[in-house]
Amino acid sequence: MKLFPKFIAVIACIALMPVFSGCKNVEDAVPVSAETQITALSVPETTVPAASETTTVTTEPEPVYKTVSFAVTGDNLIHSSIYDQANTRAGGEGYDFSYAYENVIDLIQPADIAVINQETLICNDIFPPSTYPMFNSPTELGDYMLEIGFDVFTIANNHTLDKGTEGLSACLDYWESRPEAVVCGAYRDSEDESHIRTLEEKGIVFSFLSYTESLNGLSLPADSPLVIGRTEDVDLMCEQIKQAKEISDVCVVALHWGVENSDIISDYQRTVAKTLSDAGADIIIGNHPHVLRDIEEIEREDGSVTLCAYSLGNFISAQSVGQNLIGGVLQFDVTVCTENAPDDDKSPIIRNIELIPVITHYEGNYRNIRLYPLSEYTREMADSHGVRNMCVFGYDYIFEVLERNINEKYLKID
């Protein structure tokens, strides 16, 4: 049958309409930007594109950021009144430390990583518990610290040799039997020290180093293989920080330093903190003075920042100076680009820095020692504190100390 030319042309137009309509829709659906490339089809007027010639869309992979939350505390300083009450609460059989810490568990457990300076040795129960000036704590203490959420224990401090090399070796035995704990600052030997402690959380690797300025006049015997991290060799600390950064995304350094009971941050400490920051330390945790000192964000040349808390005071203690009973839990978030980092920049971003004050409370004769967040501590409790028999202390005094020592932008009281 013979078809008229006009009729043929109409049919051809109808057949080609979906083809051109489809190409327009694909191009409209994907916006053109610096991160998006579109390969447009060149379609001959009379040719239908093959299936392999469909529109190609190329996008750059999006960076992936992960955030890890931290809770960091000061010195866990266990005097006899603390372990004696724990023994009493356990009925004389063992030690129950829950009463002392139960009010602050909510400051520790939610954190992805919680760090504490374990000031007193835990000598695996080969020595009986002992108090000042040569401390040793029962294993139940370490077990309970793990139970309430602490992950990292720094043990380089002025009491690391309180029980000699036998005590330190026994302490390392105890922590070795608790593989869930990351412990740094004292090591079996130089080879053990070279294995820098790390912890991976959400794809971010954290490294931990710990050093002390003093050993209370004690020292390791010349023939002992044991190693204790010391602040006296700044070059060695910098070298170890650089080694830590080679195997981790974030380096955390604990420093047991400064003058006890002094609010003053020395020029030397600021200089060392800047030196360690430039070497690659991302977080510096200061302890030892038993009082709170200020927090600083140290800027590096590349624009990244080191968080430095010069002293977090005591976490818990039974000391007799009012200021020793005001400590803090430092909370912050660390964010790292774990995939597709722009310009390969994986510098950690530290945000949401908050110091939550905590008060060690006890009654007369150091009875019923327990911790409270300041937000739960009342004027009436401060007025009844047993330390008032020995020194100035009170609700207003607490705020005077905080306002004097901590930048208000970091303080969280409510």
Residue pairs with C-beta under 8 A, 6 or more apart in sequence:
16 46
16 48
19 43
19 48
19 49
20 43
23 41
23 43
23 55
26 54
26 55
27 38
27 40
27 55
30 36
30 38
30 57
32 38
35 59
35 60
36 57
36 58
36 59
37 57
37 58
38 55
38 56
38 57
39 55
39 56
39 58
40 55
41 49
41 53
41 54
41 55
43 49
60 340
61 339
61 340
62 340
63 337
63 339
63 340
63 341
63 342
64 337
64 338
64 339
64 340
65 335
65 336
65 337
65 338
66 202
66 203
66 204
66 335
66 336
66 338
67 202
67 333
67 334
67 335
68 112
68 113
68 201
68 202
68 204
68 206
68 333
68 334
68 335
68 336
69 110
69 111
69 112
69 113
69 331
69 332
69 333
69 334
70 111
70 112
70 113
70 114
70 115
70 283
70 330
70 331
70 332
70 333
70 334
71 107
71 108
71 110
71 111
71 113
71 114
71 115
71 149
71 329
71 330
71 331
72 114
72 115
72 116
72 285
72 309
72 312
72 329
72 330
72 331
73 108
73 114
73 115
73 116
73 117
73 312
73 315
73 327
73 328
73 329
73 330
74 117
74 287
74 311
74 312
74 313
74 314
74 315
74 327
74 328
75 117
75 119
75 157
75 287
75 288
75 290
75 312
75 313
75 314
75 315
75 317
76 116
76 117
76 118
76 119
76 120
76 141
76 145
76 315
76 316
77 119
77 120
77 135
77 290
77 314
77 315
77 316
77 317
77 318
77 319
78 119
78 120
78 131
78 135
78 137
78 141
78 316
79 131
79 132
79 317
79 318
79 319
79 366
80 129
80 130
80 131
80 318
81 318
81 362
81 366
81 367
81 369
82 97
82 100
82 316
82 317
82 318
82 369
83 95
83 97
83 129
83 131
83 137
83 138
83 141
85 99
85 100
85 367
85 368
85 369
86 95
86 96
86 97
86 99
86 100
86 138
86 140
86 141
87 94
87 95
89 96
89 98
89 99
90 96
90 140
94 138
94 140
95 138
95 140
95 141
96 140
97 140
97 141
97 144
98 144
99 368
99 370
100 316
100 369
100 370
100 371
101 144
101 148
101 316
101 370
101 371
102 370
103 370
103 371
103 372
103 373
103 376
104 329
104 358
104 371
104 372
104 373
105 148
105 149
107 329
107 331
107 356
107 358
107 373
108 114
108 148
108 149
108 150
108 329
109 148
109 149
111 149
111 331
112 201
112 202
113 151
113 152
113 199
113 201
113 206
114 149
114 150
114 151
114 152
115 150
115 151
115 152
115 153
115 154
115 208
115 252
115 254
115 285
116 145
116 150
116 152
116 153
116 154
116 315
117 153
117 154
117 155
117 157
117 254
117 256
117 285
117 287
117 312
117 315
118 142
118 145
118 153
118 154
118 155
119 135
119 157
119 159
119 287
120 135
120 136
120 137
120 141
120 159
120 162
121 135
121 136
121 137
121 155
121 159
121 160
121 162
121 163
121 167
121 168
121 171
122 136
122 137
122 138
122 139
122 141
122 142
122 171
122 174
122 175
123 136
123 163
123 167
123 170
123 171
123 174
124 139
124 170
124 171
124 173
124 174
124 177
125 138
125 139
126 166
126 167
126 170
127 136
127 163
127 167
127 170
128 136
129 136
129 137
129 138
130 136
130 162
133 162
133 216
134 159
134 162
134 163
135 159
135 162
136 162
136 163
136 167
139 174
142 153
142 174
142 175
142 178
142 181
143 178
145 153
146 178
146 180
146 181
150 181
151 180
151 181
151 182
151 199
152 181
152 182
152 183
152 184
152 197
152 199
152 208
152 252
153 175
153 181
153 182
153 183
153 184
154 184
154 185
154 208
154 210
154 254
154 256
154 285
154 287
155 171
155 175
155 183
155 184
155 185
155 186
155 210
156 184
156 185
156 186
156 210
156 211
156 212
156 228
156 229
156 230
156 254
156 256
157 185
157 212
157 256
157 287
157 288
158 212
158 213
158 214
158 215
158 216
158 256
158 288
159 216
160 168
160 185
160 186
160 212
160 215
160 228
161 167
161 168
161 215
161 216
161 218
161 219
161 220
161 228
162 216
162 218
163 170
163 171
165 220
165 221
165 224
165 226
168 186
168 226
168 228
169 188
169 226
171 186
172 183
172 186
172 187
172 188
175 181
175 183
182 197
182 198
182 199
182 208
183 197
184 197
184 208
184 209
184 210
184 229
184 254
185 209
185 210
185 211
185 212
185 228
185 229
185 254
186 226
186 227
186 228
186 229
187 193
187 226
187 227
187 228
188 225
188 226
188 227
189 225
189 226
189 227
190 225
190 227
192 227
193 227
193 229
196 207
196 208
196 209
196 240
196 243
196 244
196 247
196 248
197 207
197 208
197 209
198 205
198 206
198 207
198 208
198 247
198 248
199 205
199 206
199 208
200 206
202 338
203 338
204 249
204 250
204 334
204 336
204 338
205 247
205 248
205 249
205 250
206 248
206 249
206 250
206 251
206 252
206 334
207 244
207 245
207 247
207 248
207 250
207 251
207 252
208 252
208 253
208 254
209 229
209 237
209 240
209 241
209 244
209 251
209 252
209 253
209 254
210 229
210 253
210 254
210 256
211 229
211 230
211 231
211 237
211 253
211 254
211 255
211 256
212 228
212 229
212 230
212 231
212 255
212 256
212 257
212 288
213 230
213 231
213 232
213 255
213 256
213 257
213 258
213 288
214 256
214 288
215 228
220 226
220 227
220 228
231 237
231 255
231 256
231 257
231 272
234 272
234 275
234 276
237 253
237 276
237 279
238 275
238 276
238 279
241 251
241 253
241 276
241 279
241 280
241 281
242 279
242 280
244 251
244 280
245 251
245 280
249 336
249 338
249 346
249 348
250 282
250 283
250 334
250 336
250 348
251 280
251 281
251 282
251 283
252 281
252 282
252 283
252 285
253 276
253 281
253 283
253 284
253 285
254 284
254 285
254 286
254 287
255 272
255 284
255 285
255 286
255 287
256 286
256 287
256 288
257 269
257 286
257 287
257 288
258 265
258 266
258 269
258 286
258 288
258 289
258 293
258 310
258 311
259 266
259 289
260 288
260 289
260 290
261 289
261 290
261 291
261 321
261 323
261 324
262 289
262 291
263 291
263 293
263 404
263 405
265 293
265 294
265 310
269 286
269 310
270 296
273 284
273 296
273 298
273 306
273 308
273 310
274 298
276 284
276 306
277 284
277 298
277 300
277 306
277 308
278 300
278 301
281 306
282 304
282 306
282 307
282 334
282 348
282 350
283 306
283 307
283 308
283 334
283 350
284 306
284 307
284 308
284 309
285 309
285 312
285 330
286 293
286 308
286 309
286 310
286 311
286 312
287 311
287 312
288 311
289 311
289 313
290 313
290 314
290 317
290 319
290 321
290 323
290 324
291 311
291 313
291 323
291 324
291 326
291 401
291 405
292 311
292 312
292 313
292 326
292 327
292 328
292 355
292 357
292 401
292 402
292 405
292 406
293 309
293 310
293 311
293 313
293 405
294 310
294 405
294 406
294 407
295 307
295 308
295 309
295 310
295 330
295 353
295 355
295 406
295 407
295 410
296 308
296 310
297 305
297 306
297 307
297 308
297 350
297 353
298 305
298 306
298 307
298 308
299 305
300 306
302 347
303 347
304 347
304 348
305 350
307 332
307 350
307 353
309 330
309 355
312 327
312 328
312 329
312 330
312 355
313 324
313 326
313 327
313 328
314 324
314 325
314 327
314 360
315 327
315 329
315 358
315 371
316 327
316 360
316 369
316 371
317 324
317 325
317 360
318 360
318 362
318 366
318 369
319 325
320 387
320 390
320 391
321 387
321 390
321 391
322 387
322 391
322 392
322 393
322 397
323 401
324 360
325 359
325 360
325 361
325 385
325 387
325 393
326 357
326 358
326 359
326 398
326 401
326 402
327 357
327 358
327 359
327 360
328 355
328 356
328 357
328 358
328 406
329 355
329 356
329 358
330 353
330 354
330 355
330 356
331 352
331 353
331 354
331 355
331 356
331 412
332 350
332 351
332 352
332 353
332 354
333 350
333 351
333 352
334 348
334 349
334 350
335 348
335 349
335 350
335 351
336 346
336 348
336 349
337 345
337 346
338 346
353 410
354 410
354 411
354 412
355 406
355 410
355 411
355 412
356 373
356 374
356 375
356 412
356 413
357 373
357 374
357 398
357 402
357 411
357 413
358 371
358 372
358 373
358 374
359 371
359 372
359 373
359 374
359 377
359 382
359 398
360 369
360 370
360 371
361 368
361 369
361 370
361 371
361 372
361 377
361 381
361 385
362 368
362 369
362 370
362 385
362 386
362 387
363 384
363 385
363 386
364 386
364 389
365 386
366 386
367 386
372 381
374 398
374 413
375 413
375 414
377 395
377 398
378 395
379 394
379 395
382 393
382 394
382 395
382 397
382 398
383 394
383 395
385 393
385 394
387 393
388 394
402 411
402 413
